[in-house]
Amino acid sequence: MAVEASSSNGVVAELEKELLKIRPHVNSGLAHQKTPANLLIALEATFAEQGTQQSPVAYFAALVTTLEQTIQKESPKPSIEDSAILPAVLYLLALVIPFVPSTVLRSNLSTLLPVVAPLFPVVHDQAPPLRSLIGVYASLIPSLDAARLSTPQLPQSYASVLELTMDPRPKVRKKAQETVSKILGSPPPPTTKHPYLEQSADYIMGILKAVEKGTVHGKSHDSSAEVGIWCCTLIKSIAGLWPESHLSDLVNSVLRLPRLFSPFLTSQSFELLSALLVTPTFGSASSHLPIILSTLMSSPPSPSAPVVAQSWLEAVENTMVAFARADPQARSEQLPNTWKVIWNWLKVEDAATRAATEKCLVALARYCIAPANIEQGVDAARSGDQKKYDKAVLGGIINLCTTSMQALPYAHSISSLLRVLTSLMSRLRYRPQPSNTANEGRHPSAAEVLLPELVQLVGQLRAEKHFEHRDRADEVLGMAIEVMGPKAFLQLLPLKILPSELDGPKDEGRAFLLPLLGNRITNTTLGHFVQYFVPLSEKLFDLHSTAEENNKMVEAKIWEACIDQVWACLKGYCEAPTDLTTAFTTPFAQLLTRLLYSHPSLRPPILRAFQALLRSTTSLASSATPSAEMSQSFGIDKAQAQKHLAFIKSIAGNMLSVLFNVFGSVPSDGRGMVGDVISGWLSIAEPKEIEATYTKVITLLKKNASTLTPTSTPVVHTMLDLLILLVPNLTPLTASALCALTLDDNSNLLNSTDATIQKKAYRITSRLFEDRKVELSTEDVEALVTRLENNTTSVTSGSKRDRLHLLASAVDLLPETSLHHISLLLPEAILGTKEVGEKARHEAFDLLVCMGKKMQKGGIVRRAEIDGMEEDDTQAEANIEEFLTMMAAGLAGASPHMISATITSISRVLFEFKDAISEKMQSEVTSTIITFIRSNNREIVKSALGFVKVVIVSLPTSVTKPHLGELVPALLGWSHDHKNHFKSKVRHIFERMIRRFGWDVIWNAARDDDNGKFLLNLKKRKDRSNRKKAEKKDEHTDDDSDQEKDIHKSTSGNAFHDVLYGSESEDSDDEAQNTKQASNTTRPVKGKPKGEGARLRHDDDEPLDMLQGMSSHITTTNARKRRQPGEEADKFKNDEGTGRMIIDDETTAQETKDSNKRSQGDNVSARAYYEQMTSVDGFTRTATGAVKFHKDTKKRRAMEELDDDDDVEMADGTATKPHHPKKKKSIKLGQESKAKVSAHASGSGHPWLNSLTFDRRLVAI
């Protein structure tokens, strides 16, 4: 029932939001806006007189009655002018009917249908009422069941809507097509196909046939093509619903539409064909695929028609993909010719057409290359027979890619070529088994055999200095690394990082491959890293040391970066390595150990490698994938995966020892990654290894914890951190011993004066109970809780979070007969909600919820065990209301801090358990907290305002409405208090209340209050905001009337915190949104100017080869001349003896003119800022953001006058003279502007120089 009520309230709110946009138009000068608004106001006045609630059903009934009376009154021909009642009623009815329940529509069908069905011929000539009538059927028919769809007049009405889908009026046609799509997409259950579908298909096919013959209602050829476009648009909207019985006829008709030679109709037919090909029902028409492909390939569009070409390319793509699903053999036969035809479209100039071509080729490479084609190409390449290779499907494709990469016609399409090559590379990850080898080991991928030349070519392009498509080249090379493996890839493109490996001074090597290798290596042989990268890193270490010895710090930094990138590759080698047992040798393990100890910068990549090794090995060992499939995919079968897991288990003890040492040497704030790796190794270690490790840690802890010294304290911290990591893997016996140690008073852990030790001890204890590692009896639980109750005074602030977490675990363990402990722990939980640390506050709220759930389960509260109630021998039954009563005792606290914390805690509990608390208790709590709103203490009032927020949002209106008479005046008392943001908080609360209860209810509660003007101002702000929203929607109605974007506010993931802290005033949100939109409209649009495309770049120092390597000479950057290095130095003279430049004090007129041109834009902006900060008309902003205008003082006017004079007199570099007032010259009529121009032209033009000149004059004076 609560869910239904909430849904009903949501529907009413949505309808109110729509009606709110209509009411302001009562004073509009447009009749079609004013009449619906007046009618709506009249209906609502009638509702108020009759005491009827304004619900969707009430509006619907009133509008149907009004419509019926209007038709009878104006019969036989009702008026449909803009000021008439009939269009207004239809408009409001179309607006209201989507919110009316389906049961109401079905029960009133016999009343509604005879009224609206005869209106089609009446309103046919007026588009607005016709659209409204169509909108009524858009909501009416989908709500009906199968039996009512055959009601008399309903099929005829649907036929009228169907005919309007071909109406020449765009808005009417669009509305009708949307209605048909909605109706057919909502079949009555339990059917899956709408009864009107066959009727619709027959009508549409009749229109298509008439279009083919050019006989659509006697229209001309051009008009018939236009109707064909409308028909294609309608079919696209219902393509997924099209009946299979009409699919073949539809395909044949669509294929004949291009014969009409209408470019737009041809484009629409291709788009329709693409939409049909991707539908699941097209399998019944798969026999038409050869005909479709043949028709498409035989009539390619002209490159001069890019829109048609893009639609055609999409149709070819979807046809080939459908071929791949239906007939793989036919797909392989059609692929070579189709690939060649599509490939030629990469030569076109239009960028959108090239993008469509790229998309088509990517799909062909991904879906249409069969394993048989790959095996054929690999066998041909291995045979060495070039003719056989060229005849193979893949041979022709790869040859075409290779020649096009260096051909001039494809130079501007190099980006698309690289994307296609990436897709082709990904498809060739298939590993065919050679015919002359046994099925053992992992065979090389097809890309290793077929694409080495292309990989080398892309590598050469990527190394070019001016190559612009490096990101796309990196995608190709990255995919090659992933598919081929690093070993085969580096044989094709060696790194050449070392100076001895470079071919000459111009050879820059391929260091750019290192990041690609680190990101793309996976599932390969770890031995390759040991054999290739380890020796390379040693040589790089030597180069780094030599550079540091020679004090070449920049060079040393370069080698250090290379070393880091080399070791970053280790993570990929450790992801499912195929040779783990043979490659991870003792020398390699010792090397890793040395690096962990001596090179802190290499710890992260090595630790990430360990994480990848543990994760991938355990995943493969526990996988349910069949062994043969696993071997084919990963090169490892199930038995090998088990061996790898056993191997890493065998070295877990040694690795843990090394990592523990590293963990102790790392500062406490940098132990996160090391701890994660230790946890990973502990998860696979043998129990005896874990037990031995635990014993060592406990021994060191006890040894150093007995007497804390500056030397022993860090050791204790480290041991406690290690124990936290060990907890999830301890046996129950060991966990019990650890729990006894932390709770023991002699261990001095929970009572330690060291805040860090105490915090970690609480964390260990809470983890033990959280993971259920320790089982306690009833006596032990009570002893634990009593121990925690008596330990309150020694708790440090840093331990509060973990202590509260431990208390939550302990409360969960309490027996039903010992719930009096909750009352003893409750003050600490309440005060915890006011902690400074956010995490501690969250734990306090969670503890309160945990206590509430424990009380809700039932039990006994022995009041005699509670402090201050020793004389009360009664026992209370545990429930959530008893828990609230316990909490309410804090409202009588001696300090405002305690009262405020209690109110916040009650808010949290009331929000969590509102459904379990009776309305009587909710009302009592609400009335009690409302009295605190009038408190003089701001801390208490702040919490009380938060409680009011929770009450308004969470509790039913029947509980909160009776308290409005007391609540509203209390809130208005703080409506003008800006301190602590009380005014904005109160405003937001009233906005919520008005939305929940309505304006009249809130105003009646505050009518006699002196602060009632605050509510009137709030209503004006809200109405103004609604008007702006309505105006914006009206502006975009014609363009996109049905697409409304909901702006979702960010949430914290906690519903209570979103209600209490995360919401702001809607008006402020609207203002911020308006400001953002205004700033977006004023921001200049950045983009590539029209007319700039690809061009050739010619370098002066090398000849331009037009036949080969053209890809690196293509550029799309601005063709303006770039400044060359040293270009400005040619303007200065040189001293013949020293070679130094001689810079004269005076510049030539031309240089001054050029510099003025370059700085003109900067001077304007700087001058505007300077005048704003100094002039009489300027202003500044205070710390609160308020505008403060400058005063028009005598001193400021004098400063401005002197500043204007400075621009003229200090332009040259002459000495400053005392200022003498000059006689004002008379300016003849017409010369004033000329004088101003000359004065500004002779000045320096820079505001900061002007300011400096003015200061000098003050000194001189």
Salt bridges, closest charged atoms under 4 A:
GLU14 OE2 - LYS17 NZ 3.95
GLU16 OE2 - ARG23 NH1 2.80
GLU18 OE2 - LYS21 NZ 3.73
GLU18 OE1 - LYS1033 NZ 3.50
GLU44 OE2 - ARG23 NH2 2.56
ASP125 OD1 - HIS124 ND1 3.56
ASP145 OD2 - ARG148 NH1 2.71
ASP167 OD1 - ARG169 NE 2.85
GLU198 OE2 - LYS193 NZ 3.42
GLU198 OE1 - HIS246 ND1 3.46
ASP202 OD1 - HIS246 NE2 2.66
GLU212 OE1 - ARG256 NE 2.90
ASP222 OD1 - HIS221 ND1 3.63
GLU271 OE1 - LYS236 NZ 2.79
GLU317 OE1 - LYS359 NZ 3.01
GLU358 OE2 - ARG419 NH1 3.75
GLU358 OE1 - ARG472 NH1 3.97
ASP474 OD1 - ARG462 NE 2.76
GLU475 OE1 - ARG419 NE 3.36
GLU482 OE2 - ARG429 NH2 3.27
GLU482 OE1 - ARG520 NH2 3.09
ASP503 OD2 - LYS496 NZ 3.13
ASP507 OD2 - LYS496 NZ 2.83
GLU548 OE2 - HIS544 NE2 3.34
GLU560 OE1 - LYS557 NZ 3.90
GLU575 OE2 - LYS571 NZ 2.92
ASP721 OD2 - ARG671 NH1 3.02
ASP721 OD1 - LYS760 NZ 2.65
ASP745 OD1 - ARG787 NH2 2.73
ASP754 OD1 - HIS717 NE2 3.05
GLU770 OE1 - HIS805 NE2 3.12
GLU789 OE2 - HIS821 ND1 2.83
ASP802 OD1 - ARG763 NE 2.97
ASP812 OD2 - ARG772 NH2 3.02
GLU828 OE2 - ARG803 NE 2.47
GLU835 OE2 - LYS800 NZ 3.03
GLU838 OE2 - HIS842 NE2 3.39
GLU843 OE1 - HIS805 ND1 3.18
ASP872 OD2 - ARG863 NH1 3.98
GLU882 OE2 - ARG863 NH2 3.49
GLU912 OE1 - ARG908 NH1 2.99
GLU939 OE2 - LYS834 NZ 3.67
GLU939 OE2 - HIS897 ND1 3.03
ASP977 OD2 - ARG938 NH2 2.73
ASP1023 OD2 - LYS1019 NZ 3.11
ASP1038 OD1 - LYS171 NZ 3.03
GLU1044 OE2 - LYS1033 NZ 2.89
GLU1066 OE2 - ARG995 NH1 3.15
GLU1066 OE1 - LYS1022 NZ 2.16
ASP1067 OD2 - ARG1021 NE 3.31
ASP1069 OD2 - LYS1049 NZ 2.72
ASP1070 OD1 - LYS1029 NZ 3.73
GLU1071 OE2 - ARG1021 NH2 3.82
GLU1128 OE1 - LYS1131 NZ 3.46
ASP1192 OD1 - ARG1197 NH1 2.92
ASP1206 OD1 - ARG1257 NE 2.86
ASP1207 OD2 - ARG1167 NH2 3.53
GLU1209 OE2 - LYS1222 NZ 3.88
GLU1209 OE1 - ARG1257 NH2 2.15
GLU1232 OE2 - LYS1236 NZ 3.81
